Amino acid sequence: MTIAAIDALRAAGERGDADAVGELLAPDVVFHSPLTARISFEGRDEVVALHRDIFAVLEDIQTSDPLEYGDQRAFVFRARVRGLELEAMNLARCNDQGKIAELTVFIRPLPALAALFTLLPPRVATRRRGPVVGTLVGLLAAPLAFAFRTADRLAPHFLGLPETGSTRD
């Protein structure tokens, strides 16, 4: 039953359908933030609202077949954020009823994470705390995102390594 929930989650993600995601979640679901270990989103309503925010900033979501390990399932998804290719792994655990009880997301590369960091936290803060706090969060996120993008560009030079991979990152 859990693989069916994960397949349905992948399909809902590719469609950007937060309501369909909500149908798959346990009432007490926990979503662990990919941006900081200090934040988790708890409860179906909050995780659905978060997915609405996520789907508003990510484009062209494509998922891979899931991997299975005990009671956990994982799948990779690719998307675009502000024109940058983002790659992430979604780790999910389902409860005995086949509902998704826990989600953890890991994201790379750094420039795409930086772009997501400038878009998602201000959007979530505006939804939860209002436009003034959302604007403040956006102002705080911008210099950090700039630092992340710059570090990514300079890292190969400082480490004495050749650049590899896509130049779109």
Phi and psi in radians as a Rosetta constraint file:
Dihedral C 1 N 2 CA 2 C 2 CIRCULARHARMONIC -1.164 0.35
Dihedral N 2 CA 2 C 2 N 3 CIRCULARHARMONIC -0.592 0.35
Dihedral C 2 N 3 CA 3 C 3 CIRCULARHARMONIC -1.152 0.35
Dihedral N 3 CA 3 C 3 N 4 CIRCULARHARMONIC -0.593 0.35
Dihedral C 3 N 4 CA 4 C 4 CIRCULARHARMONIC -1.116 0.35
Dihedral N 4 CA 4 C 4 N 5 CIRCULARHARMONIC -0.709 0.35
Dihedral C 4 N 5 CA 5 C 5 CIRCULARHARMONIC -1.133 0.35
Dihedral N 5 CA 5 C 5 N 6 CIRCULARHARMONIC -0.680 0.35
Dihedral C 5 N 6 CA 6 C 6 CIRCULARHARMONIC -1.219 0.35
Dihedral N 6 CA 6 C 6 N 7 CIRCULARHARMONIC -0.729 0.35
Dihedral C 6 N 7 CA 7 C 7 CIRCULARHARMONIC -1.072 0.35
Dihedral N 7 CA 7 C 7 N 8 CIRCULARHARMONIC -0.703 0.35
Dihedral C 7 N 8 CA 8 C 8 CIRCULARHARMONIC -1.181 0.35
Dihedral N 8 CA 8 C 8 N 9 CIRCULARHARMONIC -0.636 0.35
Dihedral C 8 N 9 CA 9 C 9 CIRCULARHARMONIC -1.117 0.35
Dihedral N 9 CA 9 C 9 N 10 CIRCULARHARMONIC -0.770 0.35
Dihedral C 9 N 10 CA 10 C 10 CIRCULARHARMONIC -1.049 0.35
Dihedral N 10 CA 10 C 10 N 11 CIRCULARHARMONIC -0.802 0.35
Dihedral C 10 N 11 CA 11 C 11 CIRCULARHARMONIC -1.110 0.35
Dihedral N 11 CA 11 C 11 N 12 CIRCULARHARMONIC -0.738 0.35
Dihedral C 11 N 12 CA 12 C 12 CIRCULARHARMONIC -1.118 0.35
Dihedral N 12 CA 12 C 12 N 13 CIRCULARHARMONIC -0.685 0.35
Dihedral C 12 N 13 CA 13 C 13 CIRCULARHARMONIC -1.121 0.35
Dihedral N 13 CA 13 C 13 N 14 CIRCULARHARMONIC -0.740 0.35
Dihedral C 13 N 14 CA 14 C 14 CIRCULARHARMONIC -1.138 0.35
Dihedral N 14 CA 14 C 14 N 15 CIRCULARHARMONIC -0.527 0.35
Dihedral C 14 N 15 CA 15 C 15 CIRCULARHARMONIC -1.484 0.35
Dihedral N 15 CA 15 C 15 N 16 CIRCULARHARMONIC -0.271 0.35
Dihedral C 15 N 16 CA 16 C 16 CIRCULARHARMONIC 1.225 0.35
Dihedral N 16 CA 16 C 16 N 17 CIRCULARHARMONIC 0.654 0.35
Dihedral C 16 N 17 CA 17 C 17 CIRCULARHARMONIC -1.840 0.35
Dihedral N 17 CA 17 C 17 N 18 CIRCULARHARMONIC 1.619 0.35
Dihedral C 17 N 18 CA 18 C 18 CIRCULARHARMONIC -1.143 0.35
Dihedral N 18 CA 18 C 18 N 19 CIRCULARHARMONIC -0.598 0.35
Dihedral C 18 N 19 CA 19 C 19 CIRCULARHARMONIC -1.130 0.35
Dihedral N 19 CA 19 C 19 N 20 CIRCULARHARMONIC -0.685 0.35
Dihedral C 19 N 20 CA 20 C 20 CIRCULARHARMONIC -1.154 0.35
Dihedral N 20 CA 20 C 20 N 21 CIRCULARHARMONIC -0.641 0.35
Dihedral C 20 N 21 CA 21 C 21 CIRCULARHARMONIC -1.043 0.35
Dihedral N 21 CA 21 C 21 N 22 CIRCULARHARMONIC -0.777 0.35
Dihedral C 21 N 22 CA 22 C 22 CIRCULARHARMONIC -1.008 0.35
Dihedral N 22 CA 22 C 22 N 23 CIRCULARHARMONIC -0.612 0.35
Dihedral C 22 N 23 CA 23 C 23 CIRCULARHARMONIC -1.154 0.35
Dihedral N 23 CA 23 C 23 N 24 CIRCULARHARMONIC -0.348 0.35
Dihedral C 23 N 24 CA 24 C 24 CIRCULARHARMONIC -1.640 0.35
Dihedral N 24 CA 24 C 24 N 25 CIRCULARHARMONIC -0.177 0.35
Dihedral C 24 N 25 CA 25 C 25 CIRCULARHARMONIC -1.597 0.35
Dihedral N 25 CA 25 C 25 N 26 CIRCULARHARMONIC 2.509 0.35
Dihedral C 25 N 26 CA 26 C 26 CIRCULARHARMONIC -1.213 0.35
Dihedral N 26 CA 26 C 26 N 27 CIRCULARHARMONIC 2.653 0.35
Dihedral C 26 N 27 CA 27 C 27 CIRCULARHARMONIC -1.002 0.35
Dihedral N 27 CA 27 C 27 N 28 CIRCULARHARMONIC -0.565 0.35
Dihedral C 27 N 28 CA 28 C 28 CIRCULARHARMONIC -1.809 0.35
Dihedral N 28 CA 28 C 28 N 29 CIRCULARHARMONIC 0.481 0.35
Dihedral C 28 N 29 CA 29 C 29 CIRCULARHARMONIC -0.963 0.35
Dihedral N 29 CA 29 C 29 N 30 CIRCULARHARMONIC 2.580 0.35
Dihedral C 29 N 30 CA 30 C 30 CIRCULARHARMONIC -2.168 0.35
Dihedral N 30 CA 30 C 30 N 31 CIRCULARHARMONIC 2.267 0.35
Dihedral C 30 N 31 CA 31 C 31 CIRCULARHARMONIC -1.983 0.35
Dihedral N 31 CA 31 C 31 N 32 CIRCULARHARMONIC 2.023 0.35
Dihedral C 31 N 32 CA 32 C 32 CIRCULARHARMONIC -1.528 0.35
Dihedral N 32 CA 32 C 32 N 33 CIRCULARHARMONIC 2.171 0.35
Dihedral C 32 N 33 CA 33 C 33 CIRCULARHARMONIC -1.067 0.35
Dihedral N 33 CA 33 C 33 N 34 CIRCULARHARMONIC 2.405 0.35
Dihedral C 33 N 34 CA 34 C 34 CIRCULARHARMONIC -1.386 0.35
Dihedral N 34 CA 34 C 34 N 35 CIRCULARHARMONIC -0.177 0.35
Dihedral C 34 N 35 CA 35 C 35 CIRCULARHARMONIC -1.624 0.35
Dihedral N 35 CA 35 C 35 N 36 CIRCULARHARMONIC -0.473 0.35
Dihedral C 35 N 36 CA 36 C 36 CIRCULARHARMONIC -2.790 0.35
Dihedral N 36 CA 36 C 36 N 37 CIRCULARHARMONIC 2.516 0.35
Dihedral C 36 N 37 CA 37 C 37 CIRCULARHARMONIC -1.316 0.35
Dihedral N 37 CA 37 C 37 N 38 CIRCULARHARMONIC -0.136 0.35
Dihedral C 37 N 38 CA 38 C 38 CIRCULARHARMONIC -1.437 0.35
Dihedral N 38 CA 38 C 38 N 39 CIRCULARHARMONIC -0.154 0.35
Dihedral C 38 N 39 CA 39 C 39 CIRCULARHARMONIC -2.207 0.35
Dihedral N 39 CA 39 C 39 N 40 CIRCULARHARMONIC 2.291 0.35
Dihedral C 39 N 40 CA 40 C 40 CIRCULARHARMONIC -2.283 0.35
Dihedral N 40 CA 40 C 40 N 41 CIRCULARHARMONIC 2.579 0.35
Dihedral C 40 N 41 CA 41 C 41 CIRCULARHARMONIC -1.843 0.35
Dihedral N 41 CA 41 C 41 N 42 CIRCULARHARMONIC 2.245 0.35
Dihedral C 41 N 42 CA 42 C 42 CIRCULARHARMONIC -2.136 0.35
Dihedral N 42 CA 42 C 42 N 43 CIRCULARHARMONIC 2.427 0.35
Dihedral C 42 N 43 CA 43 C 43 CIRCULARHARMONIC 1.635 0.35
Dihedral N 43 CA 43 C 43 N 44 CIRCULARHARMONIC 2.565 0.35
Dihedral C 43 N 44 CA 44 C 44 CIRCULARHARMONIC -0.983 0.35
Dihedral N 44 CA 44 C 44 N 45 CIRCULARHARMONIC -0.839 0.35
Dihedral C 44 N 45 CA 45 C 45 CIRCULARHARMONIC -1.055 0.35
Dihedral N 45 CA 45 C 45 N 46 CIRCULARHARMONIC -0.747 0.35
Dihedral C 45 N 46 CA 46 C 46 CIRCULARHARMONIC -1.207 0.35
Dihedral N 46 CA 46 C 46 N 47 CIRCULARHARMONIC -0.680 0.35
Dihedral C 46 N 47 CA 47 C 47 CIRCULARHARMONIC -1.234 0.35
Dihedral N 47 CA 47 C 47 N 48 CIRCULARHARMONIC -0.616 0.35
Dihedral C 47 N 48 CA 48 C 48 CIRCULARHARMONIC -1.146 0.35
Dihedral N 48 CA 48 C 48 N 49 CIRCULARHARMONIC -0.787 0.35
Dihedral C 48 N 49 CA 49 C 49 CIRCULARHARMONIC -1.049 0.35
Dihedral N 49 CA 49 C 49 N 50 CIRCULARHARMONIC -0.704 0.35
Dihedral C 49 N 50 CA 50 C 50 CIRCULARHARMONIC -1.084 0.35
Dihedral N 50 CA 50 C 50 N 51 CIRCULARHARMONIC -0.730 0.35
Dihedral C 50 N 51 CA 51 C 51 CIRCULARHARMONIC -1.125 0.35
Dihedral N 51 CA 51 C 51 N 52 CIRCULARHARMONIC -0.606 0.35
Dihedral C 51 N 52 CA 52 C 52 CIRCULARHARMONIC -1.044 0.35
Dihedral N 52 CA 52 C 52 N 53 CIRCULARHARMONIC -0.756 0.35
Dihedral C 52 N 53 CA 53 C 53 CIRCULARHARMONIC -1.114 0.35
Dihedral N 53 CA 53 C 53 N 54 CIRCULARHARMONIC -0.768 0.35
Dihedral C 53 N 54 CA 54 C 54 CIRCULARHARMONIC -1.065 0.35
Dihedral N 54 CA 54 C 54 N 55 CIRCULARHARMONIC -0.845 0.35
Dihedral C 54 N 55 CA 55 C 55 CIRCULARHARMONIC -1.176 0.35
Dihedral N 55 CA 55 C 55 N 56 CIRCULARHARMONIC -0.360 0.35
Dihedral C 55 N 56 CA 56 C 56 CIRCULARHARMONIC -1.318 0.35
Dihedral N 56 CA 56 C 56 N 57 CIRCULARHARMONIC -0.395 0.35
Dihedral C 56 N 57 CA 57 C 57 CIRCULARHARMONIC -1.924 0.35
Dihedral N 57 CA 57 C 57 N 58 CIRCULARHARMONIC -0.274 0.35
Dihedral C 57 N 58 CA 58 C 58 CIRCULARHARMONIC -1.751 0.35
Dihedral N 58 CA 58 C 58 N 59 CIRCULARHARMONIC 2.508 0.35
Dihedral C 58 N 59 CA 59 C 59 CIRCULARHARMONIC -2.163 0.35
Dihedral N 59 CA 59 C 59 N 60 CIRCULARHARMONIC 2.697 0.35
Dihedral C 59 N 60 CA 60 C 60 CIRCULARHARMONIC 0.944 0.35
Dihedral N 60 CA 60 C 60 N 61 CIRCULARHARMONIC 0.881 0.35
Dihedral C 60 N 61 CA 61 C 61 CIRCULARHARMONIC -1.251 0.35
Dihedral N 61 CA 61 C 61 N 62 CIRCULARHARMONIC 2.226 0.35
Dihedral C 61 N 62 CA 62 C 62 CIRCULARHARMONIC -2.290 0.35
Dihedral N 62 CA 62 C 62 N 63 CIRCULARHARMONIC 2.360 0.35
Dihedral C 62 N 63 CA 63 C 63 CIRCULARHARMONIC -2.009 0.35
Dihedral N 63 CA 63 C 63 N 64 CIRCULARHARMONIC 2.801 0.35
Dihedral C 63 N 64 CA 64 C 64 CIRCULARHARMONIC -1.772 0.35
Dihedral N 64 CA 64 C 64 N 65 CIRCULARHARMONIC 2.985 0.35
Dihedral C 64 N 65 CA 65 C 65 CIRCULARHARMONIC -1.122 0.35
Dihedral N 65 CA 65 C 65 N 66 CIRCULARHARMONIC 2.548 0.35
Dihedral C 65 N 66 CA 66 C 66 CIRCULARHARMONIC -1.348 0.35
Dihedral N 66 CA 66 C 66 N 67 CIRCULARHARMONIC 2.696 0.35
Dihedral C 66 N 67 CA 67 C 67 CIRCULARHARMONIC -1.876 0.35
Dihedral N 67 CA 67 C 67 N 68 CIRCULARHARMONIC 2.607 0.35
Dihedral C 67 N 68 CA 68 C 68 CIRCULARHARMONIC -2.121 0.35
Dihedral N 68 CA 68 C 68 N 69 CIRCULARHARMONIC 2.344 0.35
Dihedral C 68 N 69 CA 69 C 69 CIRCULARHARMONIC -2.568 0.35
Dihedral N 69 CA 69 C 69 N 70 CIRCULARHARMONIC 1.841 0.35
Dihedral C 69 N 70 CA 70 C 70 CIRCULARHARMONIC 1.039 0.35
Dihedral N 70 CA 70 C 70 N 71 CIRCULARHARMONIC -2.196 0.35
Dihedral C 70 N 71 CA 71 C 71 CIRCULARHARMONIC -1.633 0.35
Dihedral N 71 CA 71 C 71 N 72 CIRCULARHARMONIC 0.202 0.35
Dihedral C 71 N 72 CA 72 C 72 CIRCULARHARMONIC -1.973 0.35
Dihedral N 72 CA 72 C 72 N 73 CIRCULARHARMONIC 2.593 0.35
Dihedral C 72 N 73 CA 73 C 73 CIRCULARHARMONIC -2.216 0.35
Dihedral N 73 CA 73 C 73 N 74 CIRCULARHARMONIC 2.560 0.35
Dihedral C 73 N 74 CA 74 C 74 CIRCULARHARMONIC -2.370 0.35
Dihedral N 74 CA 74 C 74 N 75 CIRCULARHARMONIC 2.565 0.35
Dihedral C 74 N 75 CA 75 C 75 CIRCULARHARMONIC -2.595 0.35
Dihedral N 75 CA 75 C 75 N 76 CIRCULARHARMONIC 2.660 0.35
Dihedral C 75 N 76 CA 76 C 76 CIRCULARHARMONIC -1.631 0.35
Dihedral N 76 CA 76 C 76 N 77 CIRCULARHARMONIC 2.516 0.35
Dihedral C 76 N 77 CA 77 C 77 CIRCULARHARMONIC -2.333 0.35
Dihedral N 77 CA 77 C 77 N 78 CIRCULARHARMONIC 2.589 0.35
Dihedral C 77 N 78 CA 78 C 78 CIRCULARHARMONIC -2.053 0.35
Dihedral N 78 CA 78 C 78 N 79 CIRCULARHARMONIC 2.561 0.35
Dihedral C 78 N 79 CA 79 C 79 CIRCULARHARMONIC -2.724 0.35
Dihedral N 79 CA 79 C 79 N 80 CIRCULARHARMONIC 3.121 0.35
Dihedral C 79 N 80 CA 80 C 80 CIRCULARHARMONIC -2.124 0.35
Dihedral N 80 CA 80 C 80 N 81 CIRCULARHARMONIC 2.434 0.35
Dihedral C 80 N 81 CA 81 C 81 CIRCULARHARMONIC -2.339 0.35
Dihedral N 81 CA 81 C 81 N 82 CIRCULARHARMONIC 2.106 0.35
Dihedral C 81 N 82 CA 82 C 82 CIRCULARHARMONIC 0.863 0.35
Dihedral N 82 CA 82 C 82 N 83 CIRCULARHARMONIC 0.696 0.35
Dihedral C 82 N 83 CA 83 C 83 CIRCULARHARMONIC 1.423 0.35
Dihedral N 83 CA 83 C 83 N 84 CIRCULARHARMONIC -0.054 0.35
Dihedral C 83 N 84 CA 84 C 84 CIRCULARHARMONIC -1.730 0.35
Dihedral N 84 CA 84 C 84 N 85 CIRCULARHARMONIC 2.453 0.35
Dihedral C 84 N 85 CA 85 C 85 CIRCULARHARMONIC -1.335 0.35
Dihedral N 85 CA 85 C 85 N 86 CIRCULARHARMONIC 2.258 0.35
Dihedral C 85 N 86 CA 86 C 86 CIRCULARHARMONIC -2.024 0.35
Dihedral N 86 CA 86 C 86 N 87 CIRCULARHARMONIC 2.443 0.35
Dihedral C 86 N 87 CA 87 C 87 CIRCULARHARMONIC -2.207 0.35
Dihedral N 87 CA 87 C 87 N 88 CIRCULARHARMONIC 2.353 0.35
Dihedral C 87 N 88 CA 88 C 88 CIRCULARHARMONIC -2.498 0.35
Dihedral N 88 CA 88 C 88 N 89 CIRCULARHARMONIC 2.754 0.35
Dihedral C 88 N 89 CA 89 C 89 CIRCULARHARMONIC -2.058 0.35
Dihedral N 89 CA 89 C 89 N 90 CIRCULARHARMONIC 2.283 0.35
Dihedral C 89 N 90 CA 90 C 90 CIRCULARHARMONIC -1.880 0.35
Dihedral N 90 CA 90 C 90 N 91 CIRCULARHARMONIC 2.073 0.35
Dihedral C 90 N 91 CA 91 C 91 CIRCULARHARMONIC -1.831 0.35
Dihedral N 91 CA 91 C 91 N 92 CIRCULARHARMONIC 2.146 0.35
Dihedral C 91 N 92 CA 92 C 92 CIRCULARHARMONIC -2.201 0.35
Dihedral N 92 CA 92 C 92 N 93 CIRCULARHARMONIC 2.529 0.35
Dihedral C 92 N 93 CA 93 C 93 CIRCULARHARMONIC -2.198 0.35
Dihedral N 93 CA 93 C 93 N 94 CIRCULARHARMONIC 2.328 0.35
Dihedral C 93 N 94 CA 94 C 94 CIRCULARHARMONIC -1.838 0.35
Dihedral N 94 CA 94 C 94 N 95 CIRCULARHARMONIC 2.674 0.35
Dihedral C 94 N 95 CA 95 C 95 CIRCULARHARMONIC -1.524 0.35
Dihedral N 95 CA 95 C 95 N 96 CIRCULARHARMONIC -3.083 0.35
Dihedral C 95 N 96 CA 96 C 96 CIRCULARHARMONIC -1.148 0.35
Dihedral N 96 CA 96 C 96 N 97 CIRCULARHARMONIC -0.350 0.35
Dihedral C 96 N 97 CA 97 C 97 CIRCULARHARMONIC -1.555 0.35
Dihedral N 97 CA 97 C 97 N 98 CIRCULARHARMONIC 0.044 0.35
Dihedral C 97 N 98 CA 98 C 98 CIRCULARHARMONIC 1.411 0.35
Dihedral N 98 CA 98 C 98 N 99 CIRCULARHARMONIC 0.200 0.35
Dihedral C 98 N 99 CA 99 C 99 CIRCULARHARMONIC -1.638 0.35
Dihedral N 99 CA 99 C 99 N 100 CIRCULARHARMONIC 2.603 0.35
Dihedral C 99 N 100 CA 100 C 100 CIRCULARHARMONIC -1.300 0.35
Dihedral N 100 CA 100 C 100 N 101 CIRCULARHARMONIC 2.083 0.35
Dihedral C 100 N 101 CA 101 C 101 CIRCULARHARMONIC -1.764 0.35
Dihedral N 101 CA 101 C 101 N 102 CIRCULARHARMONIC -0.400 0.35
Dihedral C 101 N 102 CA 102 C 102 CIRCULARHARMONIC -2.653 0.35
Dihedral N 102 CA 102 C 102 N 103 CIRCULARHARMONIC 2.384 0.35
Dihedral C 102 N 103 CA 103 C 103 CIRCULARHARMONIC -2.279 0.35
Dihedral N 103 CA 103 C 103 N 104 CIRCULARHARMONIC 2.350 0.35
Dihedral C 103 N 104 CA 104 C 104 CIRCULARHARMONIC -2.328 0.35
Dihedral N 104 CA 104 C 104 N 105 CIRCULARHARMONIC 2.321 0.35
Dihedral C 104 N 105 CA 105 C 105 CIRCULARHARMONIC -2.107 0.35
Dihedral N 105 CA 105 C 105 N 106 CIRCULARHARMONIC 2.387 0.35
Dihedral C 105 N 106 CA 106 C 106 CIRCULARHARMONIC -2.087 0.35
Dihedral N 106 CA 106 C 106 N 107 CIRCULARHARMONIC 2.348 0.35
Dihedral C 106 N 107 CA 107 C 107 CIRCULARHARMONIC -2.234 0.35
Dihedral N 107 CA 107 C 107 N 108 CIRCULARHARMONIC 2.535 0.35
Dihedral C 107 N 108 CA 108 C 108 CIRCULARHARMONIC -2.627 0.35
Dihedral N 108 CA 108 C 108 N 109 CIRCULARHARMONIC 2.949 0.35
Dihedral C 108 N 109 CA 109 C 109 CIRCULARHARMONIC -1.376 0.35
Dihedral N 109 CA 109 C 109 N 110 CIRCULARHARMONIC 3.036 0.35
Dihedral C 109 N 110 CA 110 C 110 CIRCULARHARMONIC -0.968 0.35
Dihedral N 110 CA 110 C 110 N 111 CIRCULARHARMONIC -0.777 0.35
Dihedral C 110 N 111 CA 111 C 111 CIRCULARHARMONIC -1.072 0.35
Dihedral N 111 CA 111 C 111 N 112 CIRCULARHARMONIC -0.677 0.35
Dihedral C 111 N 112 CA 112 C 112 CIRCULARHARMONIC -1.208 0.35
Dihedral N 112 CA 112 C 112 N 113 CIRCULARHARMONIC -0.687 0.35
Dihedral C 112 N 113 CA 113 C 113 CIRCULARHARMONIC -1.072 0.35
Dihedral N 113 CA 113 C 113 N 114 CIRCULARHARMONIC -0.712 0.35
Dihedral C 113 N 114 CA 114 C 114 CIRCULARHARMONIC -1.084 0.35
Dihedral N 114 CA 114 C 114 N 115 CIRCULARHARMONIC -0.759 0.35
Dihedral C 114 N 115 CA 115 C 115 CIRCULARHARMONIC -1.104 0.35
Dihedral N 115 CA 115 C 115 N 116 CIRCULARHARMONIC -0.752 0.35
Dihedral C 115 N 116 CA 116 C 116 CIRCULARHARMONIC -1.083 0.35
Dihedral N 116 CA 116 C 116 N 117 CIRCULARHARMONIC -0.688 0.35
Dihedral C 116 N 117 CA 117 C 117 CIRCULARHARMONIC -1.091 0.35
Dihedral N 117 CA 117 C 117 N 118 CIRCULARHARMONIC -0.569 0.35
Dihedral C 117 N 118 CA 118 C 118 CIRCULARHARMONIC -1.375 0.35
Dihedral N 118 CA 118 C 118 N 119 CIRCULARHARMONIC -0.344 0.35
Dihedral C 118 N 119 CA 119 C 119 CIRCULARHARMONIC -1.775 0.35
Dihedral N 119 CA 119 C 119 N 120 CIRCULARHARMONIC -0.822 0.35
Dihedral C 119 N 120 CA 120 C 120 CIRCULARHARMONIC -1.304 0.35
Dihedral N 120 CA 120 C 120 N 121 CIRCULARHARMONIC -0.898 0.35
Dihedral C 120 N 121 CA 121 C 121 CIRCULARHARMONIC -1.028 0.35
Dihedral N 121 CA 121 C 121 N 122 CIRCULARHARMONIC -0.724 0.35
Dihedral C 121 N 122 CA 122 C 122 CIRCULARHARMONIC -1.086 0.35
Dihedral N 122 CA 122 C 122 N 123 CIRCULARHARMONIC -0.646 0.35
Dihedral C 122 N 123 CA 123 C 123 CIRCULARHARMONIC -1.144 0.35
Dihedral N 123 CA 123 C 123 N 124 CIRCULARHARMONIC -0.792 0.35
Dihedral C 123 N 124 CA 124 C 124 CIRCULARHARMONIC -1.141 0.35
Dihedral N 124 CA 124 C 124 N 125 CIRCULARHARMONIC -0.755 0.35
Dihedral C 124 N 125 CA 125 C 125 CIRCULARHARMONIC -1.092 0.35
Dihedral N 125 CA 125 C 125 N 126 CIRCULARHARMONIC -0.702 0.35
Dihedral C 125 N 126 CA 126 C 126 CIRCULARHARMONIC -1.097 0.35
Dihedral N 126 CA 126 C 126 N 127 CIRCULARHARMONIC -0.771 0.35
Dihedral C 126 N 127 CA 127 C 127 CIRCULARHARMONIC -1.102 0.35
Dihedral N 127 CA 127 C 127 N 128 CIRCULARHARMONIC -0.733 0.35
Dihedral C 127 N 128 CA 128 C 128 CIRCULARHARMONIC -1.545 0.35
Dihedral N 128 CA 128 C 128 N 129 CIRCULARHARMONIC -0.575 0.35
Dihedral C 128 N 129 CA 129 C 129 CIRCULARHARMONIC -2.169 0.35
Dihedral N 129 CA 129 C 129 N 130 CIRCULARHARMONIC -0.122 0.35
Dihedral C 129 N 130 CA 130 C 130 CIRCULARHARMONIC 1.870 0.35
Dihedral N 130 CA 130 C 130 N 131 CIRCULARHARMONIC 2.931 0.35
Dihedral C 130 N 131 CA 131 C 131 CIRCULARHARMONIC -1.168 0.35
Dihedral N 131 CA 131 C 131 N 132 CIRCULARHARMONIC -0.528 0.35
Dihedral C 131 N 132 CA 132 C 132 CIRCULARHARMONIC -1.164 0.35
Dihedral N 132 CA 132 C 132 N 133 CIRCULARHARMONIC -0.823 0.35
Dihedral C 132 N 133 CA 133 C 133 CIRCULARHARMONIC -1.156 0.35
Dihedral N 133 CA 133 C 133 N 134 CIRCULARHARMONIC -0.699 0.35
Dihedral C 133 N 134 CA 134 C 134 CIRCULARHARMONIC -1.033 0.35
Dihedral N 134 CA 134 C 134 N 135 CIRCULARHARMONIC -0.737 0.35
Dihedral C 134 N 135 CA 135 C 135 CIRCULARHARMONIC -1.128 0.35
Dihedral N 135 CA 135 C 135 N 136 CIRCULARHARMONIC -0.749 0.35
Dihedral C 135 N 136 CA 136 C 136 CIRCULARHARMONIC -1.061 0.35
Dihedral N 136 CA 136 C 136 N 137 CIRCULARHARMONIC -0.782 0.35
Dihedral C 136 N 137 CA 137 C 137 CIRCULARHARMONIC -1.069 0.35
Dihedral N 137 CA 137 C 137 N 138 CIRCULARHARMONIC -0.722 0.35
Dihedral C 137 N 138 CA 138 C 138 CIRCULARHARMONIC -1.073 0.35
Dihedral N 138 CA 138 C 138 N 139 CIRCULARHARMONIC -0.715 0.35
Dihedral C 138 N 139 CA 139 C 139 CIRCULARHARMONIC -1.150 0.35
Dihedral N 139 CA 139 C 139 N 140 CIRCULARHARMONIC -0.644 0.35
Dihedral C 139 N 140 CA 140 C 140 CIRCULARHARMONIC -1.271 0.35
Dihedral N 140 CA 140 C 140 N 141 CIRCULARHARMONIC -0.573 0.35
Dihedral C 140 N 141 CA 141 C 141 CIRCULARHARMONIC -1.299 0.35
Dihedral N 141 CA 141 C 141 N 142 CIRCULARHARMONIC -0.568 0.35
Dihedral C 141 N 142 CA 142 C 142 CIRCULARHARMONIC -1.012 0.35
Dihedral N 142 CA 142 C 142 N 143 CIRCULARHARMONIC -0.867 0.35
Dihedral C 142 N 143 CA 143 C 143 CIRCULARHARMONIC -1.161 0.35
Dihedral N 143 CA 143 C 143 N 144 CIRCULARHARMONIC -0.573 0.35
Dihedral C 143 N 144 CA 144 C 144 CIRCULARHARMONIC -1.152 0.35
Dihedral N 144 CA 144 C 144 N 145 CIRCULARHARMONIC -0.722 0.35
Dihedral C 144 N 145 CA 145 C 145 CIRCULARHARMONIC -1.111 0.35
Dihedral N 145 CA 145 C 145 N 146 CIRCULARHARMONIC -0.716 0.35
Dihedral C 145 N 146 CA 146 C 146 CIRCULARHARMONIC -1.043 0.35
Dihedral N 146 CA 146 C 146 N 147 CIRCULARHARMONIC -0.778 0.35
Dihedral C 146 N 147 CA 147 C 147 CIRCULARHARMONIC -1.096 0.35
Dihedral N 147 CA 147 C 147 N 148 CIRCULARHARMONIC -0.720 0.35
Dihedral C 147 N 148 CA 148 C 148 CIRCULARHARMONIC -1.094 0.35
Dihedral N 148 CA 148 C 148 N 149 CIRCULARHARMONIC -0.809 0.35
Dihedral C 148 N 149 CA 149 C 149 CIRCULARHARMONIC -1.094 0.35
Dihedral N 149 CA 149 C 149 N 150 CIRCULARHARMONIC -0.742 0.35
Dihedral C 149 N 150 CA 150 C 150 CIRCULARHARMONIC -1.145 0.35
Dihedral N 150 CA 150 C 150 N 151 CIRCULARHARMONIC -0.782 0.35
Dihedral C 150 N 151 CA 151 C 151 CIRCULARHARMONIC -1.041 0.35
Dihedral N 151 CA 151 C 151 N 152 CIRCULARHARMONIC -0.695 0.35
Dihedral C 151 N 152 CA 152 C 152 CIRCULARHARMONIC -1.120 0.35
Dihedral N 152 CA 152 C 152 N 153 CIRCULARHARMONIC -0.713 0.35
Dihedral C 152 N 153 CA 153 C 153 CIRCULARHARMONIC -1.205 0.35
Dihedral N 153 CA 153 C 153 N 154 CIRCULARHARMONIC -0.600 0.35
Dihedral C 153 N 154 CA 154 C 154 CIRCULARHARMONIC -1.585 0.35
Dihedral N 154 CA 154 C 154 N 155 CIRCULARHARMONIC -0.327 0.35
Dihedral C 154 N 155 CA 155 C 155 CIRCULARHARMONIC -0.948 0.35
Dihedral N 155 CA 155 C 155 N 156 CIRCULARHARMONIC -0.848 0.35
Dihedral C 155 N 156 CA 156 C 156 CIRCULARHARMONIC -1.042 0.35
Dihedral N 156 CA 156 C 156 N 157 CIRCULARHARMONIC -0.684 0.35
Dihedral C 156 N 157 CA 157 C 157 CIRCULARHARMONIC -1.122 0.35
Dihedral N 157 CA 157 C 157 N 158 CIRCULARHARMONIC -0.834 0.35
Dihedral C 157 N 158 CA 158 C 158 CIRCULARHARMONIC -1.164 0.35
Dihedral N 158 CA 158 C 158 N 159 CIRCULARHARMONIC -0.551 0.35
Dihedral C 158 N 159 CA 159 C 159 CIRCULARHARMONIC -1.540 0.35
Dihedral N 159 CA 159 C 159 N 160 CIRCULARHARMONIC -0.107 0.35
Dihedral C 159 N 160 CA 160 C 160 CIRCULARHARMONIC 1.219 0.35
Dihedral N 160 CA 160 C 160 N 161 CIRCULARHARMONIC 0.531 0.35
Dihedral C 160 N 161 CA 161 C 161 CIRCULARHARMONIC -1.951 0.35
Dihedral N 161 CA 161 C 161 N 162 CIRCULARHARMONIC 2.607 0.35
Dihedral C 161 N 162 CA 162 C 162 CIRCULARHARMONIC -1.256 0.35
Dihedral N 162 CA 162 C 162 N 163 CIRCULARHARMONIC 2.607 0.35
Dihedral C 162 N 163 CA 163 C 163 CIRCULARHARMONIC -1.271 0.35
Dihedral N 163 CA 163 C 163 N 164 CIRCULARHARMONIC 2.458 0.35
Dihedral C 163 N 164 CA 164 C 164 CIRCULARHARMONIC -2.281 0.35
Dihedral N 164 CA 164 C 164 N 165 CIRCULARHARMONIC 2.979 0.35
Dihedral C 164 N 165 CA 165 C 165 CIRCULARHARMONIC 1.374 0.35
Dihedral N 165 CA 165 C 165 N 166 CIRCULARHARMONIC -2.940 0.35
Dihedral C 165 N 166 CA 166 C 166 CIRCULARHARMONIC -1.314 0.35
Dihedral N 166 CA 166 C 166 N 167 CIRCULARHARMONIC 2.496 0.35
Dihedral C 166 N 167 CA 167 C 167 CIRCULARHARMONIC -1.433 0.35
Dihedral N 167 CA 167 C 167 N 168 CIRCULARHARMONIC -0.090 0.35
Dihedral C 167 N 168 CA 168 C 168 CIRCULARHARMONIC -1.331 0.35
Dihedral N 168 CA 168 C 168 N 169 CIRCULARHARMONIC -0.330 0.35
